[in-house]
């Protein structure tokens, strides 16, 4: 259940808010509880989660072309079935088991931003800070109880930790000459968590946090034709979560180009991505997948695409 509320406070202030209530019932009663007992000392196979989420945002129209906003929100996420109830055990390698005792995470975040649209350019900076209570992270658990049929001395599983994440983003656009404009973005975020040495959680870096990334696009338009060149550059990501088996990711730069033709009913577009044929990989790790083999997959090399769209206008009698 959810509700939203908006109200103008005078001529220049706008208040926006919302609230939501969630209820979830998970039942894995048909699953064996021996692995939960072995690694978490519990035979629990059911869980009930509930909680409130909400946000509030205040926007101020500082001038005709500039607005400033501040917002705060607190949202919950329920642990998914994999994190709570997945189970696998092998005598040849580590097991993998969910944690039925997980508590649902809550993210409480504060945002502050500005947006200005002048006659020749736009600029929108944004900063944020988030507190992650009971965030879920992966770690290697030791066998707590000897249970018949359980062979692995350790198992990959999940735990709740305290974490923080903060960062910012800058987007903007500006004309260069007639029919040629530039627009781009720059973003950065940083995430940390509180180590739990007793649970063999030693890393203070948060999992799957993107590195510094910048993008610049140059777009030319003339009547029905347009072309666009884009450059994407990312920094090296070496603030990795060793508890999640993340690997350092090298920075990279790729360049894309496309051409297009548009009329009232026809839209043709073709382009070339990764023009220089760079070999690179994204920062994302897939260690959370129990079937992961630890291999890093590269993104596509040089590739091209062609799109065509035709719009039909039907008129009723």
C-alpha positions as CSV (number, residue, x, y, z in Angstrom):
1,X,0.0,0.0,0.0
2,X,1.3,3.5,-0.8
3,X,0.3,7.1,-0.9
4,X,1.7,10.3,-2.3
5,X,1.2,14.0,-1.4
6,X,2.1,17.2,-3.2
7,X,1.5,20.7,-2.0
8,X,2.6,24.2,-3.2
9,X,3.9,26.3,-0.4
10,X,3.6,29.8,-1.8
11,X,4.6,30.6,-5.4
12,X,8.2,29.2,-5.3
13,X,8.1,26.2,-3.0
14,X,6.8,22.7,-3.8
15,X,6.5,19.9,-1.2
16,X,6.4,16.3,-2.5
17,X,6.2,13.3,-0.3
18,X,5.2,9.6,-0.3
19,X,4.9,6.6,2.0
20,X,4.7,2.9,1.4
21,X,4.0,-0.2,3.5
22,X,5.2,-3.7,2.4
23,X,4.5,-7.1,3.8
24,X,6.2,-10.3,2.6
25,X,5.8,-13.9,3.6
26,X,8.5,-16.5,2.6
27,X,8.0,-20.2,3.1
28,X,10.8,-22.7,2.2
29,X,9.3,-25.5,4.4
30,X,9.9,-28.1,1.7
31,X,13.6,-27.5,1.8
32,X,15.9,-29.5,4.1
33,X,17.2,-27.4,7.1
34,X,20.4,-29.4,7.7
35,X,22.7,-26.8,6.0
36,X,21.0,-23.9,7.9
37,X,21.7,-25.9,11.1
38,X,25.3,-26.6,10.2
39,X,26.3,-23.1,9.3
40,X,23.8,-20.9,11.2
41,X,22.6,-23.0,14.1
42,X,19.0,-22.6,13.0
43,X,16.3,-24.8,11.4
44,X,14.2,-21.8,10.4
45,X,12.6,-22.2,6.9
46,X,10.0,-19.3,7.1
47,X,10.3,-15.6,7.3
48,X,7.9,-12.7,7.6
49,X,9.1,-9.1,6.6
50,X,7.2,-5.9,6.9
51,X,8.1,-2.2,7.1
52,X,7.4,1.4,6.1
53,X,9.3,3.4,3.5
54,X,8.9,7.1,2.9
55,X,10.4,10.2,1.3
56,X,10.0,13.9,1.3
57,X,11.4,16.5,-1.2
58,X,11.3,20.3,-1.1
59,X,11.9,22.2,-4.4
60,X,12.6,25.9,-4.5
61,X,12.2,27.9,-7.8
62,X,15.1,30.3,-7.1
63,X,14.6,32.1,-10.4
64,X,12.8,31.6,-13.7
65,X,15.5,29.3,-14.9
66,X,17.0,27.8,-11.7
67,X,15.6,25.5,-9.2
68,X,17.1,23.9,-6.0
69,X,15.9,20.8,-4.3
70,X,16.6,18.8,-1.1
71,X,15.2,15.4,-0.4
72,X,15.4,12.6,2.2
73,X,14.1,9.1,2.1
74,X,14.2,5.8,3.9
75,X,13.4,2.6,2.0
76,X,13.5,-1.1,2.9
77,X,14.5,-4.1,0.8
78,X,13.5,-7.7,1.7
79,X,16.1,-10.4,1.4
80,X,15.5,-12.4,-1.7
81,X,15.1,-16.3,-1.6
82,X,18.6,-16.9,-2.7
83,X,20.1,-14.9,0.2
84,X,17.9,-16.6,2.7
85,X,17.2,-20.1,1.6
86,X,19.5,-21.2,-1.2
87,X,21.6,-24.3,-0.4
88,X,24.3,-26.4,-2.0
89,X,27.0,-28.6,-0.4
90,X,29.9,-30.5,-1.9
91,X,32.7,-32.6,-0.5
92,X,35.0,-31.3,-3.3
93,X,34.6,-27.6,-2.7
94,X,32.9,-25.0,-0.4
95,X,29.2,-25.2,0.0
96,X,26.8,-22.4,-0.6
97,X,23.9,-21.7,1.7
98,X,21.5,-18.9,2.5
99,X,21.0,-17.3,5.9
100,X,17.4,-17.7,7.2
101,X,18.3,-15.2,10.0
102,X,18.9,-12.2,7.7
103,X,17.2,-8.9,8.6
104,X,15.8,-6.7,5.8
105,X,18.2,-3.9,4.8
106,X,17.1,-0.2,5.1
107,X,18.6,2.6,3.0
108,X,18.2,6.1,4.5
109,X,19.5,8.8,2.0
110,X,19.7,12.5,1.7
111,X,20.0,14.3,-1.7
112,X,20.8,17.9,-2.6
113,X,20.8,19.2,-6.1
114,X,20.4,22.2,-8.4
115,X,19.1,22.5,-12.0
116,X,19.6,25.6,-14.2
117,X,18.5,26.0,-17.8
118,X,19.9,29.2,-19.3
119,X,19.4,30.3,-22.9
120,X,22.6,28.6,-24.1
121,X,23.3,25.8,-21.6
122,X,22.0,23.5,-18.8
123,X,23.7,22.4,-15.7
124,X,22.5,19.9,-13.0
125,X,24.8,19.0,-10.1
126,X,23.6,16.4,-7.5
127,X,25.2,15.1,-4.3
128,X,23.9,12.3,-2.0
129,X,24.7,10.5,1.2
130,X,23.2,7.1,2.2
131,X,23.2,5.1,5.4
132,X,22.7,1.4,4.8
133,X,21.4,-0.5,7.9
134,X,21.7,-4.3,7.7
135,X,23.0,-4.3,4.2
136,X,23.6,-7.8,2.9
137,X,27.1,-9.0,2.1
138,X,28.7,-12.3,1.1
139,X,31.2,-14.0,3.4
140,X,32.7,-17.4,4.1
141,X,31.1,-19.1,7.1
142,X,32.7,-21.9,9.1
143,X,30.9,-25.1,10.0
144,X,29.3,-24.5,13.4
145,X,27.6,-27.9,14.0
146,X,28.5,-31.3,12.8
147,X,25.4,-32.5,10.9
148,X,25.1,-35.8,9.1
149,X,25.5,-35.4,5.3
150,X,27.2,-32.0,5.4
151,X,30.7,-32.4,4.0
152,X,32.1,-28.8,3.5
153,X,34.0,-27.2,6.4
154,X,33.1,-23.7,5.0
155,X,30.3,-22.3,3.0
156,X,29.6,-19.1,1.1
157,X,26.7,-17.4,2.8
158,X,25.3,-13.9,3.7
159,X,25.3,-11.6,6.6
160,X,23.9,-8.2,7.6
161,X,26.5,-5.3,7.9
162,X,26.4,-1.6,8.5
163,X,27.4,0.4,5.4
164,X,27.5,3.9,3.9
165,X,27.4,5.2,0.4
166,X,27.9,8.7,-0.9
167,X,28.8,10.5,-4.2
168,X,27.6,12.9,-6.8
169,X,26.7,13.5,-10.4
170,X,27.0,16.4,-12.8
171,X,25.1,16.6,-16.1
172,X,25.0,19.5,-18.6
173,X,24.8,20.6,-22.1
174,X,25.9,23.6,-24.2
175,X,25.8,24.7,-27.9
176,X,29.1,25.0,-29.7
177,X,28.1,26.4,-33.1
178,X,24.9,26.4,-35.1
179,X,23.4,22.9,-35.2
180,X,26.2,21.4,-33.1
181,X,25.8,20.9,-29.3
182,X,27.7,19.1,-26.6
183,X,26.2,17.3,-23.6
184,X,27.7,15.0,-21.0
185,X,27.9,13.7,-17.5
186,X,30.3,13.0,-14.7
187,X,29.6,10.6,-11.8
188,X,31.4,9.2,-8.8
189,X,30.3,7.2,-5.8
190,X,32.0,5.6,-2.8
191,X,30.8,2.8,-0.6
192,X,32.1,1.4,2.7
193,X,31.0,-1.2,5.2
194,X,31.9,-2.0,8.8
195,X,34.1,-5.2,9.0
196,X,33.1,-8.1,11.2
197,X,36.2,-10.1,11.9
198,X,34.3,-12.6,14.0
199,X,32.4,-13.5,10.7
200,X,35.5,-13.4,8.6
201,X,34.3,-10.1,7.0
202,X,37.5,-8.0,6.7
203,X,37.0,-5.7,3.8
204,X,35.8,-2.1,4.4
205,X,34.8,-1.6,0.7
206,X,31.2,-2.0,-0.4
207,X,30.3,-4.5,-3.2
208,X,29.6,-3.4,-6.8
209,X,30.3,0.3,-6.5
210,X,31.0,2.0,-9.8
211,X,34.3,3.9,-10.4
212,X,34.5,7.5,-11.6
213,X,32.8,7.7,-15.0
214,X,32.6,10.5,-17.6
215,X,30.7,10.7,-20.9
216,X,30.8,13.4,-23.6
217,X,28.5,13.5,-26.6
218,X,28.7,15.8,-29.7
219,X,25.5,16.0,-31.7
220,X,24.9,17.7,-35.0
221,X,21.5,18.2,-36.5
222,X,20.5,19.6,-39.9
223,X,16.9,19.3,-41.0
224,X,16.1,15.6,-41.2
225,X,19.6,14.4,-40.6
226,X,21.7,14.1,-37.4
227,X,24.9,12.5,-36.3
228,X,26.4,11.9,-32.9
229,X,29.8,11.0,-31.5
230,X,30.2,9.8,-27.9
231,X,33.2,9.2,-25.7
232,X,33.0,7.2,-22.5
233,X,35.9,7.1,-20.0
234,X,36.0,5.3,-16.6
235,X,38.6,5.2,-13.9
236,X,40.3,2.2,-12.4
237,X,38.3,0.5,-9.7
238,X,40.6,-0.9,-7.0
239,X,38.4,-0.2,-4.0
240,X,37.1,-3.8,-4.2
241,X,35.3,-6.0,-1.7
242,X,37.6,-9.0,-1.2
243,X,34.9,-10.7,0.9
244,X,32.8,-10.8,-2.3
245,X,35.7,-12.0,-4.4
246,X,35.7,-8.8,-6.5
247,X,38.6,-8.2,-8.8
248,X,40.3,-4.9,-9.6
249,X,38.9,-3.5,-12.8
250,X,41.1,-1.4,-15.2
251,X,39.9,1.9,-16.5
252,X,38.9,2.1,-20.1
253,X,37.7,4.5,-22.9
254,X,35.4,3.7,-25.7
255,X,34.1,5.7,-28.6
256,X,30.8,5.4,-30.5
257,X,29.3,7.0,-33.6
258,X,25.9,7.0,-35.2
259,X,24.0,8.7,-38.1
260,X,20.3,9.1,-38.4
261,X,17.5,10.3,-40.7
262,X,14.1,11.2,-39.5
263,X,10.9,12.3,-41.2
264,X,7.3,12.4,-40.1
265,X,6.8,8.6,-40.6
266,X,10.3,7.1,-41.1
267,X,13.3,6.9,-38.8
268,X,16.5,5.3,-40.0
269,X,19.6,5.0,-37.7
270,X,22.9,3.2,-38.0
271,X,26.1,3.3,-35.9
272,X,29.4,1.9,-34.9
273,X,30.1,1.1,-31.2
274,X,33.5,0.6,-29.7
275,X,35.1,2.0,-32.8
276,X,38.6,1.2,-31.7
277,X,37.9,-2.4,-30.8
278,X,38.9,-2.0,-27.2
279,X,38.9,-5.0,-24.9
280,X,37.4,-4.0,-21.6
281,X,35.2,-5.3,-18.8
282,X,32.7,-3.5,-16.6
283,X,33.3,-3.2,-12.8
284,X,30.4,-5.5,-12.0
285,X,31.2,-8.8,-10.3
286,X,28.8,-11.7,-10.3
287,X,30.1,-13.4,-7.2
288,X,26.6,-13.4,-5.7
289,X,25.5,-15.9,-8.3
290,X,26.0,-19.4,-6.6
291,X,26.8,-20.8,-10.1
292,X,29.5,-18.2,-10.9
293,X,32.7,-19.7,-12.2
294,X,34.7,-16.5,-11.3
295,X,35.5,-15.6,-15.0
296,X,35.3,-12.0,-16.0
297,X,33.4,-11.5,-19.3
298,X,34.5,-8.7,-21.6
299,X,32.1,-6.3,-23.2
300,X,31.4,-6.6,-27.0
301,X,34.2,-5.5,-29.3
302,X,33.7,-3.3,-32.4
303,X,30.1,-3.7,-33.5
304,X,27.5,-2.0,-35.7
305,X,23.8,-1.6,-35.7
306,X,21.0,-0.5,-38.1
307,X,17.5,0.4,-36.9
308,X,14.5,1.3,-39.0
309,X,11.1,2.5,-37.7
310,X,8.0,3.3,-39.7
311,X,5.0,5.0,-38.1
312,X,1.6,4.4,-39.5
313,X,-1.1,7.0,-38.9
314,X,-4.6,5.4,-38.9
315,X,-7.6,7.6,-39.2
316,X,-11.0,6.3,-37.9
317,X,-14.0,6.9,-40.1
